[in-house]
Amino acid sequence: MTEPARETHLMIVHPQYVGPILCGQKIVEARLGSDRRAPYNKVEPGDIVYIKPTSQQVAAKAIVHRVDQYEELDHEDIIRLRDLYNDRVLGDDRFWDAKADAKFATFITLDQVQRVSDERFVPKELLQPSRNAWRVLSALRQQTRAA
């Protein structure tokens, strides 16, 4: 039996988070918003995530260990999620204040984080300029490209 093809993602982060991700202090990436944009319903355990600081080259690669998603959130829910996850998210007050009105949340637990020193091994489609802070290269596109 073959294992299902996995998705590959590019996660854009603020540069100050790269060090804590690489050393295992920040093991959960939180994405909260007012709609269902990626990574909501787009990321699963086993997927590959490349980690790129804003305006810099890809710095790391990780495997998704766990995904927790929430919807129809209110302000009280956001406070509870902060209490539940922030020791692994490492968000400051400004981060959580900016997310106070979010309706959807995705918490992605990262595993097997490793430094990437050569961006040539990152799928080129993920590196195309975009305003999206999360990009998905579908498994189908990966198979087609590899054929």
Protein Blocks (a to p, Z undefined) as FASTA:
>chain_A
ZZdddddddddddfklmmmmmnomamcdcdddfbfcdfehkacehiacddddehiacfbd
cddfbdcddehiafklmmmmmmmmmmmnopafklmmmmmmpcbdcddddehiacdfbfkl
pcfklmpccfbfbdcddfklmmmmmZZ
